[in-house]
Amino acid sequence: MKPAAFEYHAIETAEEARALLATYRDEAKLLAGGQSLMPMMNLRLARPAHLVDLNRASELDYIRETHGGLAVGAMTRQRTLERSLVVARRVPLLVAALKHVAHFQIRNRGTVGGSLAHADAAAELPAVLLALDGSVTVHSRDRGHRTIGGRELFRGPFTTSLESDEMITEVFFPDRSGPSRWSFHEFARRNGDYAIAGVAVLTSRAPDGQIGAPSVALFGVAGTPIRATRAEQALLETRSPSSAAAAVRDEVTTTGNMHGSTEYRRHLASVLTQRAAEEVLAWPQGTSPYP
């Protein structure tokens, strides 16, 4: 199929994009990498009257080290992040997750801001943002800018808390290098497919070996990525991967689909959580998967 008719706007700056969003609001869609939007338009699942192409807005393409983490421009390509030594050093979980995103040809075009705005519950980047307690900066022409935490950004399937005239301009990933430990697992039918279930687990690690501030983020099992707070508490109190896995089984509410029943997907999330927690707890001090 071909997309419905639309008016194409090739803007040069983010300010031009904000002006168009303020004018057309729900009738406009932003084109970043286009890896999700264009197929939806071809199937006429999305029918914007105005398509605003951000690809010339070079001001939104950057990686900056800041106090406490990394600030990433919304138009930064996923492949750029995946291959960045700065990202590998400061936020290694992000690199690990990006290797699971589709195929490298997709990552060459896909952007960090586009993935988060698309809000696919089976996608990796929304789960990473949630696991890290990251945030996004959004701008509108008439109301200025605001920061939205990962826990407040995702509202439902393909739905975020952005207003119709707002656009993501920057993503902040907190630094989890140093004494933190992390693990990322997902299960898909084929390499590069969307995850049937996936998990990111992080903890801090004290010099005496004690863990703290565990984070367990699940994706692919609900309408949004979710923080498994009971599993986090179980991991903190018991240091037991099996207890964290049992908490996921009790906590997660999911639905069946063509790839598996409700029970299968809940079981899969539990197994992946146990596997990731075991890796985190067994991780030797002072080691890193990156040079």
C-alpha positions as CSV (number, residue, x, y, z in Angstrom):
1,M,0.0,0.0,0.0
2,K,0.9,3.6,-0.3
3,P,0.4,6.3,2.4
4,A,-2.5,8.7,2.3
5,A,-1.7,12.2,0.9
6,F,0.2,14.6,3.1
7,E,2.1,17.8,3.0
8,Y,5.9,17.4,3.4
9,H,7.9,19.9,5.4
10,A,11.7,19.7,5.3
11,I,12.8,22.0,8.2
12,E,16.3,23.2,9.0
13,T,16.0,23.9,12.7
14,A,14.2,22.5,15.7
15,E,12.5,25.9,16.1
16,E,10.9,25.5,12.7
17,A,9.6,22.1,13.7
18,R,8.1,23.5,16.9
19,A,6.3,26.2,14.9
20,L,4.7,23.6,12.6
21,L,3.7,21.5,15.6
22,A,2.1,24.6,17.2
23,T,0.2,25.3,14.0
24,Y,-1.0,21.8,13.0
25,R,-0.8,19.8,16.4
26,D,-2.6,16.4,15.9
27,E,-2.5,16.8,12.2
28,A,1.3,16.7,12.1
29,K,3.9,13.9,12.7
30,L,7.6,14.2,13.1
31,L,9.8,12.2,10.9
32,A,13.1,11.2,12.6
33,G,14.6,7.9,11.5
34,G,11.2,6.8,10.0
35,Q,11.8,3.1,10.7
36,S,8.5,2.8,12.5
37,L,6.5,5.7,11.1
38,M,6.9,5.0,7.4
39,P,5.6,1.4,7.6
40,M,2.6,2.6,9.6
41,M,1.9,5.3,7.0
42,N,2.2,2.7,4.2
43,L,-0.4,0.6,6.0
44,R,-2.5,3.7,6.7
45,L,-2.3,3.0,10.4
46,A,-0.9,6.6,10.6
47,R,-2.4,9.3,8.3
48,P,-0.8,12.6,9.2
49,A,-1.8,15.6,7.1
50,H,1.6,17.1,7.6
51,L,4.9,15.3,7.8
52,V,7.8,17.3,9.4
53,D,11.2,15.9,8.5
54,L,13.8,16.5,11.3
55,N,16.8,15.1,9.4
56,R,18.3,18.5,8.6
57,A,18.1,19.7,12.2
58,S,21.8,18.9,13.0
59,E,21.5,20.7,16.3
60,L,19.6,17.7,17.7
61,D,22.5,15.2,16.8
62,Y,25.1,15.1,19.6
63,I,26.4,13.1,22.6
64,R,27.6,15.3,25.5
65,E,29.1,14.2,28.8
66,T,27.5,16.1,31.7
67,H,27.7,15.9,35.4
68,G,26.0,12.6,36.3
69,G,25.5,11.1,32.9
70,L,25.1,11.7,29.2
71,A,22.9,14.2,27.3
72,V,22.0,12.8,23.9
73,G,20.3,14.8,21.2
74,A,17.0,13.4,20.0
75,M,18.2,12.9,16.4
76,T,21.3,11.0,17.4
77,R,21.4,7.7,15.5
78,Q,21.2,4.5,17.4
79,R,24.2,3.1,15.6
80,T,26.2,6.2,16.7
81,L,25.4,5.4,20.4
82,E,26.1,1.7,19.9
83,R,29.7,2.4,18.6
84,S,30.5,5.3,21.0
85,L,33.3,4.6,23.5
86,V,32.0,7.4,25.7
87,V,28.6,5.7,25.9
88,A,30.3,2.3,26.5
89,R,32.2,3.8,29.4
90,R,29.5,5.9,31.0
91,V,26.3,4.0,30.3
92,P,27.3,0.4,29.2
93,L,23.8,-0.9,29.6
94,L,22.7,1.3,26.7
95,V,25.3,-0.3,24.4
96,A,24.2,-3.8,25.4
97,A,20.6,-3.0,24.7
98,L,21.2,-1.4,21.4
99,K,22.8,-4.5,20.0
100,H,19.3,-6.1,20.3
101,V,17.6,-3.4,18.3
102,A,16.5,-4.8,15.0
103,H,19.5,-5.0,12.6
104,F,22.4,-2.6,12.1
105,Q,20.8,-1.2,8.9
106,I,17.8,-0.1,11.0
107,R,20.1,1.3,13.7
108,N,21.9,3.4,11.1
109,R,18.7,5.4,10.6
110,G,16.8,4.9,13.8
111,T,17.1,7.7,16.4
112,V,17.0,7.7,20.2
113,G,14.3,10.4,20.3
114,G,12.2,8.7,17.7
115,S,12.2,5.3,19.5
116,L,11.2,6.9,22.8
117,A,8.4,9.0,21.2
118,H,7.1,5.9,19.4
119,A,6.8,4.2,22.8
120,D,6.6,0.6,21.6
121,A,6.3,-1.5,24.7
122,A,8.5,-4.2,23.1
123,A,11.3,-1.8,22.2
124,E,14.6,-1.8,24.1
125,L,15.3,2.0,24.5
126,P,12.2,2.8,26.5
127,A,13.1,0.0,28.9
128,V,16.7,1.3,29.3
129,L,15.4,4.8,30.0
130,L,13.1,3.4,32.7
131,A,15.8,1.1,34.2
132,L,18.3,4.0,34.5
133,D,15.7,6.5,35.8
134,G,16.5,8.7,32.8
135,S,14.5,11.6,31.5
136,V,13.7,13.5,28.3
137,T,13.6,17.2,27.7
138,V,10.7,18.3,25.5
139,H,10.0,21.7,23.9
140,S,7.0,23.5,22.5
141,R,6.9,26.9,20.9
142,D,4.2,28.4,23.2
143,R,5.0,26.7,26.5
144,G,8.8,26.4,26.5
145,H,10.5,23.3,27.8
146,R,10.0,20.8,30.5
147,T,11.7,17.6,31.7
148,I,9.7,14.3,31.9
149,G,11.1,11.3,33.8
150,G,11.0,7.9,32.3
151,R,8.4,6.7,34.8
152,E,6.0,9.5,33.6
153,L,6.8,9.4,29.9
154,F,5.1,6.1,28.9
155,R,1.3,6.1,29.3
156,G,0.1,3.2,27.2
157,P,0.7,1.3,24.0
158,F,2.4,3.8,21.6
159,T,1.2,6.6,23.9
160,T,3.4,9.1,25.8
161,S,2.7,12.1,28.0
162,L,3.9,14.5,25.3
163,E,1.3,17.1,24.3
164,S,0.5,17.4,20.6
165,D,2.7,20.5,20.1
166,E,5.7,19.1,22.0
167,M,8.8,17.4,20.7
168,I,11.6,15.5,22.4
169,T,14.9,17.4,22.0
170,E,17.2,15.7,24.4
171,V,17.5,12.5,26.4
172,F,19.4,12.2,29.6
173,F,20.9,8.8,30.6
174,P,22.4,8.8,34.2
175,D,25.9,7.5,34.5
176,R,26.0,3.9,35.7
177,S,29.7,3.2,35.4
178,G,31.9,2.7,38.4
179,P,30.6,0.3,41.1
180,S,27.2,-0.5,39.4
181,R,26.4,-3.9,37.8
182,W,24.0,-4.6,35.0
183,S,22.6,-7.3,32.8
184,F,20.3,-7.2,29.8
185,H,18.3,-10.1,28.3
186,E,15.5,-10.5,25.8
187,F,13.8,-13.3,24.0
188,A,12.5,-13.0,20.4
189,R,11.4,-15.4,17.7
190,R,14.4,-14.4,15.5
191,N,17.4,-12.2,15.9
192,G,16.3,-8.6,15.3
193,D,12.6,-9.2,16.0
194,Y,10.7,-7.3,18.7
195,A,11.1,-9.0,22.1
196,I,8.4,-11.3,23.4
197,A,9.8,-10.5,26.8
198,G,13.0,-8.7,28.0
199,V,14.6,-7.4,31.2
200,A,17.2,-5.0,32.3
201,V,18.6,-5.4,35.8
202,L,21.0,-2.9,37.5
203,T,22.4,-2.6,41.0
204,S,24.9,-0.5,42.8
205,R,27.7,-2.4,44.5
206,A,29.5,-1.4,47.7
207,P,33.2,-2.3,48.3
208,D,32.1,-4.9,50.8
209,G,30.0,-6.6,48.1
210,Q,26.6,-5.5,49.4
211,I,24.2,-4.4,46.7
212,G,21.9,-1.4,46.7
213,A,19.4,0.5,44.6
214,P,18.3,-2.4,42.4
215,S,16.4,-1.6,39.2
216,V,14.4,-4.2,37.3
217,A,12.7,-3.0,34.1
218,L,10.6,-5.4,32.0
219,F,9.6,-4.8,28.4
220,G,7.4,-6.7,25.9
221,V,5.1,-8.1,28.6
222,A,2.7,-5.2,29.0
223,G,1.3,-2.1,27.3
224,T,4.4,-0.1,28.4
225,P,7.8,-1.0,29.8
226,I,7.4,-1.4,33.6
227,R,9.5,-1.3,36.7
228,A,9.1,-4.5,38.6
229,T,9.2,-2.9,42.1
230,R,8.4,-6.1,44.0
231,A,11.3,-7.9,42.3
232,E,13.6,-5.0,43.1
233,Q,12.6,-5.2,46.8
234,A,13.1,-9.0,46.8
235,L,16.5,-8.6,45.3
236,L,17.5,-6.0,47.8
237,E,16.3,-7.9,50.8
238,T,17.3,-11.5,49.9
239,R,20.0,-11.2,47.2
240,S,18.2,-14.1,45.7
241,P,17.6,-14.3,42.0
242,S,14.9,-16.9,42.4
243,S,13.0,-14.6,44.8
244,A,13.2,-11.8,42.3
245,A,11.9,-14.1,39.6
246,A,9.0,-15.3,41.8
247,A,8.1,-11.6,42.5
248,V,7.9,-11.0,38.7
249,R,5.6,-13.9,38.3
250,D,3.3,-12.5,41.0
251,E,3.6,-8.9,40.0
252,V,3.4,-8.8,36.2
253,T,0.0,-8.6,34.5
254,T,0.3,-9.5,30.8
255,T,-1.9,-10.7,28.0
256,G,-1.5,-13.4,25.4
257,N,-0.9,-12.8,21.8
258,M,0.1,-14.7,18.6
259,H,3.6,-15.3,20.1
260,G,2.5,-16.8,23.4
261,S,-0.1,-17.2,26.0
262,T,-0.4,-15.0,29.2
263,E,1.2,-17.8,31.3
264,Y,4.0,-18.3,28.8
265,R,5.0,-14.6,28.6
266,R,4.8,-14.3,32.4
267,H,7.0,-17.4,32.8
268,L,9.5,-16.0,30.2
269,A,9.8,-12.7,32.0
270,S,10.4,-14.6,35.3
271,V,13.1,-16.8,33.8
272,L,14.9,-13.8,32.1
273,T,14.8,-11.9,35.4
274,Q,16.4,-14.7,37.3
275,R,19.1,-15.1,34.6
276,A,19.9,-11.4,34.7
277,A,19.9,-11.2,38.5
278,E,22.3,-14.2,38.7
279,E,24.7,-12.4,36.3
280,V,24.5,-9.2,38.3
281,L,25.2,-10.9,41.6
282,A,28.0,-13.0,40.2
283,W,29.8,-10.1,38.5
284,P,33.4,-9.8,39.9
285,Q,34.4,-6.5,41.3
286,G,36.6,-4.3,39.1
287,T,35.7,-5.9,35.8
288,S,33.9,-4.5,32.8
289,P,32.9,-5.9,29.4
290,Y,34.4,-2.9,27.7
291,P,38.0,-1.7,27.7
